């Protein structure tokens, strides 16, 4: 298998070849390792390597056969946050966790292993996945394969870069405020955030960031995202919050004929600010496409409650306090000033100043926002908008220090960059960023589609329609060819 052959195939294509024994899992793994070794020194997407263990797993797959594992032999990356693996540490991209020991597999990790994915390592992320960009001090900045001078977004930036550049076809992402969809838009890949509770977070967590978070994958194709969801969706043992997948699964239902949908189109954010020219063009172009496919399109305005306010940071920063205090007890000391980044110190100070009543008020504010968002689309099936409010800015522009070293100012600047994404976290909706065009700066532009909670299959079907009509794979193939000859 040549590197070009490998890059051109999505996860399901690779798994099919392995299942038919037309190519071995070992050959696929070696092609992935070669791609990482060629591209990662420049792009810095992979921050922990697990190559020898991956080779052993691939050889085992070749010896025993893939069986009925739907993604057997497909190369994969975990993100260095949220989930745990028995054979790799979770460092949260933090110097304070730099020598942390592995913990037992999270349920999602167990399910990905059970599906036959071959994990090659971990991807780059900002510290505690808390930033809008992927420029951590521990690992250094991850660079955008379309333009190395602009951000890859965050917090699943390493995953997006690895998928877009052809290192792996699938990579784990987390999303508590757009962290799958923002980098997907910046890097031109599919980023699907499932309904809250569909993918389990146990056994170490029941919910993350007070229920804002959903973990899933970034991919080059919608069908790969559906297949990955089939491998992981469904409640964990003991959870009170799980959702059940549809009978028959997501991949099997992907191409089934569905009803024509009522779709609301927004090009202004919850504060009433119109998105940038490229973002508006992408949304309007997609709206015309969907109207041509028979869907009903009408204007939509986000309610103002869909814009995160100061209470939003209270919901995720409390988790960081718990993690840092747990680590401090483990090693017998508190973090030194240089072991956490400035925005984390600010978030910790904010969270430690909260009372129990303050935290509950933040939870109630989230509930009010969810009611407002879902009430605003009561007569609609889907909301279509840009994913981002502007083109990806230069590296460093969204940094905490570049925005006054003030938590509120930094957060407001970040959500001016990505003002459309948080509504789906507040409401628990499924939402996806889909690449639809390249702008005159040579950067990919994504649109976001979001449905009601639990309507993940409906949304995946719509995403598949958009994907089929845009032929985005040709743009990705051209990017990967440029990277291979650079």
C-alpha positions as CSV (number, residue, x, y, z in Angstrom):
1,X,0.0,0.0,0.0
2,X,1.5,3.3,-1.1
3,X,1.2,6.4,1.0
4,X,-1.1,7.9,-1.7
5,X,-3.3,4.9,-1.7
6,X,-3.6,5.1,2.1
7,X,-4.5,8.8,2.1
8,X,-7.2,8.4,-0.5
9,X,-9.1,5.8,1.5
10,X,-11.5,6.6,4.3
11,X,-11.8,4.3,7.4
12,X,-14.5,2.1,5.9
13,X,-12.6,1.6,2.7
14,X,-9.5,0.6,4.7
15,X,-11.5,-1.8,6.9
16,X,-13.1,-3.4,3.8
17,X,-9.7,-4.1,2.3
18,X,-8.5,-5.6,5.6
19,X,-11.6,-7.7,5.9
20,X,-11.2,-9.1,2.4
21,X,-7.5,-9.7,3.1
22,X,-6.6,-7.6,0.0
23,X,-4.3,-5.6,2.3
24,X,-3.1,-6.5,5.8
25,X,-3.6,-4.5,8.9
26,X,0.1,-4.4,9.2
27,X,0.5,-2.7,5.8
28,X,-2.2,-0.2,6.7
29,X,-0.5,0.5,10.1
30,X,2.9,1.0,8.4
31,X,1.4,3.4,5.9
32,X,-0.1,5.4,8.7
33,X,3.2,5.4,10.6
34,X,5.1,6.5,7.5
35,X,2.6,9.4,7.0
36,X,3.0,10.5,10.6
37,X,6.8,10.4,10.4
38,X,6.7,12.4,7.2
39,X,4.2,15.1,8.2
40,X,4.3,15.4,11.9
41,X,7.7,17.1,12.3
42,X,6.2,20.1,10.5
43,X,2.6,20.0,11.7
44,X,3.0,18.8,15.3
45,X,-0.4,17.0,15.4
46,X,0.8,13.8,17.2
47,X,2.4,14.3,20.6
48,X,2.7,10.7,21.9
49,X,3.6,7.7,19.8
50,X,2.5,4.1,20.4
51,X,4.0,2.6,17.2
52,X,5.4,-0.7,18.5
53,X,2.2,-1.6,20.3
54,X,0.2,-0.7,17.2
55,X,2.4,-2.9,15.1
56,X,1.8,-5.8,17.5
57,X,-2.0,-5.2,17.4
58,X,-2.0,-5.1,13.6
59,X,0.0,-8.4,13.5
60,X,-2.5,-10.0,15.9
61,X,-5.4,-8.8,13.7
62,X,-3.7,-10.3,10.6
63,X,-3.1,-13.6,12.5
64,X,-6.7,-14.1,13.8
65,X,-8.6,-12.2,11.2
66,X,-10.8,-9.1,11.6
67,X,-14.0,-11.1,12.4
68,X,-17.0,-8.9,12.6
69,X,-15.2,-5.8,13.8
70,X,-16.4,-3.0,11.6
71,X,-13.3,-0.8,11.8
72,X,-10.6,-3.5,12.2
73,X,-7.2,-2.4,11.1
74,X,-8.1,1.3,10.9
75,X,-5.4,3.7,12.3
76,X,-6.6,6.0,15.0
77,X,-5.5,8.7,17.5
78,X,-6.7,9.5,21.0
79,X,-6.8,13.1,22.2
80,X,-4.7,13.8,25.3
81,X,-7.7,14.8,27.5
82,X,-11.0,13.5,29.0
83,X,-10.5,9.8,28.3
84,X,-8.0,7.3,29.8
85,X,-6.1,4.4,28.3
86,X,-4.5,1.6,30.2
87,X,-1.3,1.9,28.2
88,X,-0.8,5.6,27.6
89,X,-0.9,8.5,30.1
90,X,-3.5,11.2,29.9
91,X,-1.5,14.4,30.4
92,X,-4.2,17.0,29.6
93,X,-1.4,18.9,27.7
94,X,-0.3,20.1,31.1
95,X,3.2,20.3,32.5
96,X,1.7,19.5,35.9
97,X,0.6,16.1,34.5
98,X,3.7,15.6,32.3
99,X,4.8,12.4,34.1
100,X,1.3,11.1,35.0
101,X,0.7,7.4,35.0
102,X,-1.9,5.6,32.8
103,X,-5.3,4.7,34.2
104,X,-7.7,1.9,33.2
105,X,-9.4,2.3,29.8
106,X,-12.4,4.5,29.6
107,X,-15.5,2.9,28.2
108,X,-15.1,4.7,24.8
109,X,-11.5,3.5,24.6
110,X,-12.7,-0.1,25.3
111,X,-15.3,0.2,22.5
112,X,-12.8,1.6,20.0
113,X,-10.5,-1.2,20.8
114,X,-13.4,-3.7,20.4
115,X,-14.2,-2.2,17.0
116,X,-10.6,-3.0,15.9
117,X,-9.2,0.5,15.7
118,X,-5.4,0.5,15.9
119,X,-4.4,3.5,18.1
120,X,-1.0,5.0,17.0
121,X,-0.8,7.6,19.8
122,X,-2.3,10.8,21.1
123,X,-3.1,14.1,19.4
124,X,-2.2,17.7,20.3
125,X,-4.6,19.8,22.3
126,X,-4.5,22.9,24.4
127,X,-4.1,22.5,28.2
128,X,-7.3,20.8,29.6
129,X,-8.9,21.4,26.2
130,X,-9.8,24.8,27.5
131,X,-8.7,27.0,24.6
132,X,-10.1,28.0,21.2
133,X,-6.7,27.2,19.6
134,X,-4.1,24.4,19.8
135,X,-0.9,26.2,21.0
136,X,0.0,24.5,24.3
137,X,3.2,25.2,26.1
138,X,3.9,21.6,26.8
139,X,3.7,20.4,23.2
140,X,4.1,23.6,21.1
141,X,1.6,24.8,18.5
142,X,-0.1,22.6,16.0
143,X,0.1,24.0,12.5
144,X,-2.6,24.2,9.9
145,X,-1.8,22.2,6.7
146,X,-3.7,24.7,4.6
147,X,-1.7,27.7,5.9
148,X,0.9,27.2,8.7
149,X,0.5,30.8,9.8
150,X,-3.1,30.5,10.9
151,X,-4.7,28.6,13.8
152,X,-6.0,25.1,13.5
153,X,-8.7,25.9,16.1
154,X,-9.2,24.1,19.3
155,X,-9.4,22.1,21.2
156,X,-9.3,19.0,19.0
157,X,-6.7,20.7,16.8
158,X,-4.3,17.9,16.6
159,X,-7.0,15.5,15.6
160,X,-8.3,17.8,12.8
161,X,-4.8,18.2,11.4
162,X,-4.0,14.5,11.5
163,X,-7.2,13.7,9.6
164,X,-7.0,16.5,7.1
165,X,-3.3,15.9,6.3
166,X,-3.8,12.1,5.8
167,X,-2.0,10.8,8.9
168,X,-5.1,8.9,10.0
169,X,-8.7,8.7,8.7
170,X,-10.3,9.0,12.2
171,X,-9.3,10.7,15.4
172,X,-10.9,11.2,18.8
173,X,-12.3,14.7,19.6
174,X,-14.0,16.3,22.6
175,X,-16.6,19.1,22.4
176,X,-17.8,21.1,25.4
177,X,-18.0,24.5,23.5
178,X,-17.3,23.7,19.9
179,X,-14.0,21.8,20.3
180,X,-14.8,19.2,17.6
181,X,-16.5,21.6,15.2
182,X,-14.1,24.6,15.4
183,X,-11.0,22.7,14.3
184,X,-13.0,20.7,11.8
185,X,-13.9,24.0,10.1
186,X,-10.4,25.4,10.3
187,X,-8.9,22.2,8.8
188,X,-11.6,21.1,6.3
189,X,-12.8,17.9,7.8
190,X,-16.1,16.5,9.2
191,X,-16.6,17.2,12.9
192,X,-19.7,15.6,14.4
193,X,-20.8,16.3,18.0
194,X,-23.4,13.7,19.1
195,X,-26.3,14.4,21.4
196,X,-25.2,14.7,25.0
197,X,-25.3,11.2,26.6
198,X,-25.1,9.2,23.4
199,X,-21.4,8.4,23.7
200,X,-20.6,7.4,27.3
201,X,-17.8,9.1,29.3
202,X,-17.5,6.5,32.0
203,X,-16.3,5.0,34.2
204,X,-14.2,7.9,35.3
205,X,-16.8,10.5,34.6
206,X,-20.6,10.5,34.2
207,X,-20.6,13.9,32.6
208,X,-17.9,16.5,31.8
209,X,-18.3,20.2,32.2
210,X,-21.7,19.9,33.8
211,X,-23.1,18.0,30.8
212,X,-21.8,20.4,28.1
213,X,-19.4,17.8,26.7
214,X,-19.7,15.1,24.0
215,X,-16.8,13.0,22.8
216,X,-16.7,11.4,19.3
217,X,-14.4,11.5,16.3
218,X,-13.2,13.8,13.5
219,X,-13.2,12.2,10.0
220,X,-12.8,12.8,6.4
221,X,-16.3,11.4,5.5
222,X,-19.7,11.4,7.0
223,X,-20.1,7.7,6.7
224,X,-16.9,7.1,8.8
225,X,-18.4,9.3,11.6
226,X,-21.6,7.2,11.4
227,X,-19.6,3.9,11.6
228,X,-17.6,5.2,14.5
229,X,-20.9,6.1,16.3
230,X,-22.2,2.6,15.7
231,X,-19.1,1.3,17.5
232,X,-19.5,3.5,20.6
233,X,-23.1,4.8,21.1
234,X,-25.2,3.6,24.0
235,X,-25.2,3.8,27.8
236,X,-22.4,2.7,30.0
237,X,-23.1,0.4,32.9
238,X,-24.4,2.4,35.8
239,X,-25.0,5.7,34.0
240,X,-28.2,7.7,34.6
241,X,-27.8,9.8,31.5
242,X,-27.3,7.6,28.5
243,X,-29.2,7.6,25.2
244,X,-29.9,4.6,23.0
245,X,-28.9,4.5,19.3
246,X,-31.6,3.8,16.7
247,X,-32.4,0.2,15.8
248,X,-30.3,-0.9,12.9
249,X,-27.6,1.7,13.7
250,X,-26.3,4.9,12.0
251,X,-24.3,3.6,9.1
252,X,-27.1,1.3,7.9
253,X,-29.6,4.2,8.1
254,X,-27.4,6.8,6.5
255,X,-28.6,6.5,2.9
256,X,-32.2,5.6,3.7
257,X,-34.7,8.1,2.3
258,X,-35.7,10.6,4.9
259,X,-38.4,13.3,5.0
260,X,-37.7,16.7,3.5
261,X,-36.8,18.9,6.3
262,X,-37.7,22.4,7.6
263,X,-34.3,24.2,7.9
264,X,-33.7,27.5,9.5
265,X,-30.8,29.5,8.1
266,X,-28.8,32.0,10.3
267,X,-25.9,34.1,9.2
268,X,-25.9,36.3,12.3
269,X,-24.7,35.1,15.7
270,X,-26.8,35.2,18.9
271,X,-25.6,38.8,19.5
272,X,-26.9,39.8,16.0
273,X,-23.5,40.2,14.4
274,X,-23.2,39.0,10.8
275,X,-20.5,36.4,10.1
276,X,-17.6,37.2,7.8
277,X,-18.0,37.1,4.0
278,X,-16.6,33.6,3.4
279,X,-18.7,32.2,6.2
280,X,-21.9,33.9,4.9
281,X,-21.2,32.7,1.4
282,X,-20.7,29.1,2.5
283,X,-24.0,29.1,4.5
284,X,-26.0,30.7,1.7
285,X,-24.4,28.4,-0.9
286,X,-25.4,25.4,1.2
287,X,-28.9,26.7,1.8
288,X,-29.4,27.0,-2.0
289,X,-28.1,23.4,-2.4
290,X,-30.5,22.0,0.2
291,X,-33.4,23.9,-1.2
292,X,-32.6,22.4,-4.6
293,X,-32.8,19.0,-2.9
294,X,-36.3,19.7,-1.8
295,X,-35.9,20.9,1.7
296,X,-37.8,23.9,3.0
297,X,-35.5,26.8,4.0
298,X,-36.4,29.9,6.0
299,X,-34.6,32.6,7.9
300,X,-33.7,31.9,11.5
301,X,-32.3,34.0,14.4
302,X,-30.5,32.5,17.4
303,X,-32.0,33.6,20.7
304,X,-29.6,35.9,22.7
305,X,-29.4,33.2,25.4
306,X,-27.4,31.0,23.0
307,X,-24.3,33.2,23.5
308,X,-22.2,32.0,26.4
309,X,-21.8,34.5,29.3
310,X,-19.5,34.6,32.3
311,X,-21.3,31.7,33.9
312,X,-20.2,29.4,31.1
313,X,-16.6,29.2,32.3
314,X,-17.9,28.2,35.8
315,X,-19.2,24.9,34.2
316,X,-15.9,23.6,32.9
317,X,-13.4,25.3,35.3
318,X,-14.7,23.4,38.3
319,X,-13.7,20.1,36.6
320,X,-10.1,21.4,36.3
321,X,-10.1,22.3,40.0
322,X,-10.9,18.7,40.8
323,X,-8.3,17.3,38.4
324,X,-5.6,19.6,39.7
325,X,-6.4,18.9,43.3
326,X,-6.5,15.1,42.7
327,X,-3.0,15.3,41.0
328,X,-1.7,17.5,43.8
329,X,-2.7,14.8,46.4
330,X,-1.2,12.1,44.2
331,X,2.3,13.7,44.0
332,X,2.2,15.5,47.4
333,X,2.4,19.1,46.2
334,X,0.6,21.9,44.4
335,X,1.5,23.0,40.9
336,X,4.3,25.5,40.5
337,X,3.6,28.8,38.6
338,X,5.1,27.5,35.4
339,X,3.3,24.2,35.4
340,X,-0.1,25.6,34.4
341,X,-0.7,28.1,31.7
342,X,-1.9,31.7,32.5
343,X,-5.4,31.1,31.3
344,X,-5.7,28.0,33.5
345,X,-4.5,29.9,36.6
346,X,-7.3,32.5,35.8
347,X,-9.9,29.7,35.3
348,X,-8.8,28.1,38.6
349,X,-9.0,31.4,40.5
350,X,-12.5,31.9,39.1
351,X,-13.7,28.4,39.9
352,X,-12.2,28.5,43.5
353,X,-14.1,31.7,44.1
354,X,-17.4,30.1,43.3
355,X,-19.9,29.1,46.0
356,X,-22.1,26.0,45.6
357,X,-24.9,28.5,45.0
358,X,-22.9,30.2,42.2
359,X,-22.3,26.9,40.5
360,X,-26.0,26.0,40.7
361,X,-26.9,29.3,39.2
362,X,-24.6,28.5,36.3
363,X,-26.3,25.2,35.8
364,X,-29.7,26.9,35.9
365,X,-28.4,29.5,33.4
366,X,-27.5,26.6,31.1
367,X,-31.0,25.2,31.5
368,X,-32.5,28.5,30.5
369,X,-30.3,28.7,27.5
370,X,-31.3,25.2,26.4
371,X,-35.0,26.0,26.8
372,X,-34.5,29.2,24.7
373,X,-32.5,27.5,22.0
374,X,-34.8,24.5,21.6
375,X,-37.9,26.6,21.9
376,X,-36.6,28.9,19.1
377,X,-36.5,25.9,16.7
378,X,-39.8,24.2,17.8
379,X,-41.2,24.4,14.2
380,X,-37.9,23.5,12.6
381,X,-35.9,20.2,12.2
382,X,-32.4,21.7,11.6
383,X,-30.5,25.0,12.0
384,X,-28.0,25.8,9.3
385,X,-25.3,28.4,10.0
386,X,-21.6,29.1,9.5
387,X,-19.4,27.2,11.9
388,X,-17.1,30.1,12.5
389,X,-17.7,33.8,12.6
390,X,-14.6,34.7,10.7
391,X,-11.6,33.1,8.9
392,X,-9.1,31.4,11.1
393,X,-6.9,34.1,12.5
394,X,-3.1,34.1,12.8
395,X,-1.3,32.0,15.4
396,X,-1.2,33.9,18.7
397,X,-4.1,36.2,18.0
398,X,-6.6,34.3,20.3
399,X,-4.0,33.7,23.0
400,X,-4.9,34.6,26.6
401,X,-2.0,37.1,26.9
402,X,-2.9,38.7,23.6
403,X,-6.4,39.5,25.0
404,X,-5.4,41.3,28.2
405,X,-4.8,38.2,30.3
406,X,-8.4,38.6,31.4
407,X,-10.7,35.6,31.4
408,X,-13.8,37.4,30.3
409,X,-12.0,39.3,27.5
410,X,-10.3,36.2,26.2
411,X,-13.5,34.2,26.3
412,X,-15.5,36.9,24.5
413,X,-12.8,37.1,21.7
414,X,-12.9,33.4,21.3
415,X,-16.6,33.3,20.9
416,X,-16.5,36.2,18.4
417,X,-14.3,33.8,16.4
418,X,-16.7,30.9,16.9
419,X,-20.1,32.4,18.0
420,X,-22.3,29.7,16.5
421,X,-21.1,26.6,18.2
422,X,-21.9,26.8,21.9
423,X,-25.7,26.8,21.4
424,X,-25.5,23.0,20.7
425,X,-23.5,22.4,23.9
426,X,-25.9,24.4,26.0
427,X,-28.9,22.5,24.6
428,X,-27.4,19.0,24.2
429,X,-28.1,19.0,20.5
430,X,-26.2,17.0,17.9
431,X,-24.3,19.3,15.6
432,X,-21.8,18.9,12.8
433,X,-19.3,21.1,10.9
434,X,-19.1,20.2,7.3
435,X,-16.5,21.5,4.8
436,X,-18.1,23.0,1.8
437,X,-15.7,25.4,0.0
438,X,-12.2,26.9,-0.1
439,X,-12.2,30.7,0.1
440,X,-10.0,33.2,-1.8
441,X,-7.3,32.9,0.9
442,X,-7.0,29.2,0.2
443,X,-8.6,28.2,3.5
444,X,-11.4,25.7,4.0
445,X,-14.8,27.1,5.1
446,X,-17.3,25.0,7.1
447,X,-21.0,25.2,7.7
448,X,-22.8,23.9,10.8
449,X,-26.0,21.9,11.0
450,X,-27.7,21.2,14.3
451,X,-30.9,19.1,15.0
452,X,-32.9,18.5,18.1
453,X,-31.4,16.2,20.9
454,X,-31.7,12.6,19.9
455,X,-32.0,13.3,16.1
456,X,-28.4,12.2,15.4
457,X,-29.4,10.0,12.5
458,X,-31.5,12.7,10.8
459,X,-28.5,15.0,11.1
460,X,-26.1,12.5,9.7
461,X,-28.4,11.9,6.7
462,X,-28.5,15.6,6.0
463,X,-24.7,15.9,6.4
464,X,-24.4,13.0,3.9
465,X,-26.6,14.9,1.4
466,X,-24.4,18.0,1.7
467,X,-21.2,16.0,1.4
468,X,-22.5,14.2,-1.8
469,X,-23.3,17.5,-3.4
470,X,-20.0,19.3,-2.7
471,X,-17.3,16.7,-3.7
472,X,-15.1,17.9,-0.9
473,X,-12.8,14.9,-1.1
474,X,-11.2,16.4,-4.2
475,X,-10.1,19.4,-2.3
476,X,-8.7,17.3,0.5
477,X,-6.8,15.1,-2.0
478,X,-5.3,18.2,-3.6
479,X,-4.1,19.4,-0.1
480,X,-2.6,16.0,0.7
481,X,-0.8,15.9,-2.6
482,X,0.7,19.4,-1.9
483,X,1.8,18.2,1.5
484,X,3.4,15.1,0.1
485,X,5.5,17.1,-2.4
486,X,6.4,20.0,-0.1
